[in-house]
Amino acid sequence: QVQLVESGGGEAQPGGSLRLSCAASGTIFRINAMGWYRQAPGKQRELVAVSRDITTYADSVKGRFTISRDNAKNTIYLQMNSLKPEDTAVYYCNTDLQSAKFRPSLNYWGQGTQVTVSS
């Protein structure tokens, strides 16, 4: 059983910053990818950033958002700077991981955390 627990969402003014955290717990052998998606009202869920062997960012957040990982804690962070109203969304943590060496990599989602950017 794997759980992803997110924290750090909230409200910020345009130009402000927030930091999201996502900790994976349970039976974990190897995390192959870990990242963030977001879904704004009336829109499809979209990739924000994902960390695999390399880190990939959506064009809309490049230069403003940064992913970092603490592999010892199975935790990923999303530092969001220069926030814009269009960053308002529910942010979801996502991971592909193996629970054992010869098990397939499975995909898991967090419960989501709200980020609201407004003046």
C-alpha positions in Angstrom: 0.0 0.0 0.0 1.4 3.4 -1.0 0.2 6.8 0.1 1.1 10.2 -1.1 0.5 13.0 1.4 0.7 16.6 0.1 1.0 19.8 2.0 1.8 23.4 1.5 -1.1 24.7 -0.6 -2.9 27.9 0.2 -3.3 31.4 -0.9 -0.8 33.8 -2.3 -0.8 37.2 -4.0 0.5 37.6 -7.6 4.2 37.6 -7.5 4.3 35.7 -4.3 5.6 32.2 -3.5 4.4 28.9 -2.1 6.1 25.6 -1.5 4.4 22.3 -1.9 5.6 19.0 -0.4 4.6 15.4 -1.2 5.8 12.5 0.8 5.4 8.9 -0.3 5.0 6.2 2.3 4.3 2.5 2.3 6.2 -0.4 0.7 8.6 1.3 -1.7 11.5 -0.3 -3.5 12.3 2.4 -6.0 10.7 5.6 -7.2 11.0 5.9 -10.9 9.3 9.2 -11.3 7.7 11.8 -9.1 6.1 15.0 -10.1 3.2 17.5 -10.0 0.1 18.0 -12.1 -2.6 20.6 -11.7 -6.2 21.0 -12.6 -8.0 24.3 -12.8 -11.8 24.6 -12.7 -13.2 23.6 -16.1 -9.9 22.5 -17.5 -8.1 19.2 -17.9 -5.4 18.0 -15.6 -2.0 19.1 -16.9 1.6 18.3 -16.1 3.5 21.0 -14.1 6.8 19.2 -13.6 8.1 15.7 -13.3 11.4 14.4 -12.0 12.8 11.2 -13.6 16.4 10.8 -14.7 15.9 14.4 -15.9 13.4 17.0 -14.8 10.8 18.3 -17.2 8.7 21.5 -16.7 5.6 22.8 -18.5 6.5 25.8 -20.6 4.1 27.9 -18.5 6.1 27.4 -15.3 9.7 27.3 -16.6 11.9 29.7 -14.8 9.3 30.2 -12.0 8.8 26.7 -10.5 11.5 24.3 -9.3 11.3 20.7 -8.3 13.6 19.2 -5.7 13.7 15.7 -4.2 14.8 14.2 -0.9 15.3 10.6 -1.9 16.0 9.5 1.7 12.6 10.7 2.7 10.8 9.8 -0.5 9.7 13.4 -0.7 9.4 15.8 -3.5 9.0 19.6 -3.3 7.7 22.2 -5.7 8.9 25.7 -5.1 6.6 28.1 -6.9 7.8 31.7 -7.3 6.4 34.6 -9.2 3.0 33.2 -8.9 0.3 34.3 -11.4 -3.5 34.1 -11.1 -3.5 31.5 -13.8 -1.5 29.2 -11.5 -4.7 28.8 -9.4 -5.6 25.1 -9.4 -5.7 21.9 -7.4 -2.1 20.5 -7.5 -1.7 16.8 -7.4 1.4 14.8 -6.6 2.0 11.8 -8.8 4.5 9.0 -8.7 5.6 5.8 -10.6 7.2 3.4 -8.2 8.0 -0.2 -7.6 7.0 -1.9 -4.3 9.6 -4.6 -4.9 12.5 -5.4 -7.2 10.7 -7.5 -9.7 7.3 -5.8 -9.4 6.0 -3.5 -12.2 6.1 0.2 -11.7 2.6 1.4 -10.7 1.2 4.9 -10.7 -0.2 6.7 -7.7 -1.9 10.0 -7.1 -2.1 12.3 -4.0 -5.4 13.8 -2.8 -4.6 17.2 -4.2 -3.9 20.6 -2.5 -5.5 23.9 -3.5 -3.4 26.8 -4.7 -5.1 30.1 -5.1 -3.3 33.2 -6.5 -5.3 36.4 -6.2 -5.0 40.0 -5.0 
